[in-house]
Amino acid sequence: MLGVGVSLINMSIALDTLHRWILNRDHQYVSVCTVHTVMECRRNEALRRIVNSAGMTTPDGMPLVWLSRLAGHRFVSRVYGPDLLLAEMAASTQTGHRHYFYGGREGVAARLAEAMRARFAGVQIAGTFSPPRGTAEELCTPETAELINRAAPDVVWVGVSSPKQEFWMACMRPLLNAPVLIGVGAAFDFHTGTQSQAPRWMQQAGLEWLFRLAHEPRRLWRRYLIDNPWFLFELARQKLGLKRYPLS
């Protein structure tokens, strides 16, 4: 979509893929993709390369799910970052996968670990870290890699805003032993109650953007009131054959 490759998956396929990567000790990272992600990739070629190099780029936004289904892939469903985290936690009570939470404001990752242990009996949380302020490049350090590697997780969950989390994962991927890195944005805040989450009906109707805009208008107005209409305009040009958007 507009030069961004979105994986044709549903939650079951996503979980099976994560499990296979962990068993094989493959080194992969996962980008959860929304309309905002696609538009950021249009503006930033480096980001587009990173997202297109991900082992899995999940259809996190409902418009991407609808477009996949319109293209004939009826099995595709939303693989939303916060839901993926919960689904993998539940699966891990059987598989024994070990998890690390990196991100959030001070103390949020630790609170998330407590919440997941309380919700999923026996889940293995290997460690947590709430990083200081800084760019993705400033936070991509051998010291951070050593801290995470000592904990020996199978999955590192990255709760940093997008696209910062994508740049961080791409930078850290060669330094980390964990098979899987997954950027889940605001999931840490949602699951700790730090930030309100849209009702399920709004999520399923593709109206989560409206809920978030109402709660954070100053931060998100540009993302939703400019990116969403521009996405539709660019998509129409692609569908009409007026412009090509290569993946590479």
C-alpha angles and dihedrals in degrees: 000000000000090000096315118113111222117195116244097229147120130211094275093052091046093053093046090051093051091049092050092050091051093048091049093040089233115171108232141144131211127219118198105215129212133166086267090055091051092050093046087053090053089056097041121046093190090056091048090055090050095049092045090050093056117115087230131013106193125211094243095163123066094229088062090050092050092048091050091052092047087055089059101265098122095167093065116110135170116288097193117189097235091046092047089054092053093044092051091047090054092047091048093064084072102031096043094227113171119226137204125195115212119178145029130101120303110309097003096107091050091050089049090054090052091049093050093048089051093047099041112040112218097012111148115232107184097189150316138227132183105202125217121249115287145110121287089256092051091050094046099090139146088239091059091046091051091050092053095040091054089059090054099214125177093211129032112200112206114205100185128122119270131283091018091065092054092053090046093051093048091050095044098041095089091047100051128080095202111108095222136041117184125188109210103167113201095008092105091056094044095051094046094047091244090124131026118250124215116256114264093249091057091049093051092046092053092248100118089106089062092052092049093045090053090052098042107022098153093053100037108032094097093047095055107025095046106024097047097054091041090052090055091049093050091044091053090053090051094048092047091051092242093124135021123218111196119205094224 
